[in-house]
Amino acid sequence: MPETPNEHTPRKRLSFGFIGFLALMFVLLWPLSLGPVAWLYDHGYLSDETARMIGVLYQPLSWVFEASPLLEDAMMRYLAFWRQ
């Protein structure tokens, strides 16, 4: 007979693989989310104050892009796509 979960059943822990997957998704999706945010701002869906607050979240990305001309160029092309 299958055991039903109760206070004596150990919980499954998050595996390192799953945590690594989440970290990878964050690293990929964080920069990619900048395009839709730029589109929302350009089309008037975000106020200047909201854009400044959101800008704080993306400040570390700007440091990375400024340090790498290759990444900066790629991001500028990506943003140009969203700002058409």
N, C-alpha and C positions, 0 to 999 in steps of 0.2 A: 504494500500500500504506500503511495507517495506521501512523503512527509510535508505537512503544511508549515509555512513559516511561523515561528513564534519567537519569544524572547531568548530561547536556547539555540536557535539556528544562527550560525555565524553569517554576517553579511559579506557579500562579495565586495572586494576592494577594487578601486579603479586600477587598471593595469598601466604599466609604464607605456605600453604601446598606445593605449587610448589617450593618455595624457600627451604623448608625443604628437599624436594625430591632431588633438585640439590645439597644441602650440603651433603646429604647421599651418593649420587653417587660419589661426589668428594672424600669423606672419604674412600669409598670402592675402587674406581678406581685408586686413586693416588698410594697406595701401590702395587696394582696389576700390574700397568704399569711398575714397576721396573723389572719384569721378562723379558718382551720383550726388554727393554733397555739393560739389561745384555746380552741377546742373540745377539743383534745388535753389542754390543761392542766385545763380544767374537768372533764373526765371521768377524770382521774387517770392519764393516759398519760405525763405529764411531771412529774418531781419538781420541788420548789421550787428546787433548785440548778440543774437544767437550765433551768428557766424564767428564772432570773436571768441565766444565760449567754446565752440566746436574747434576753432583753430588751436586752442590749447591742447586738445587731444591729438592733433596732428603735428604739433611742434617737433616731437622727436623724429618724425619722418622727414621734416624739412632739413634737419641736421644731417641725416643720412644722405639725402639727395644733394645737399651742398658739398658733402665730402666726396661724392662720386659723380663725376660728369656723365658717365655712362648711365647710371640710374636716374640722374636728373633729366637727361635727354629722353629716356624712356617714359618717365612720368609726365614730362611736358607734352609728349606726343599723345599719351593716354588722355590727359586732361583736354587737349585740343579736340580729341574725338568726342568727349562729353560736352564740350562747349560749342559745338557746331550749331 
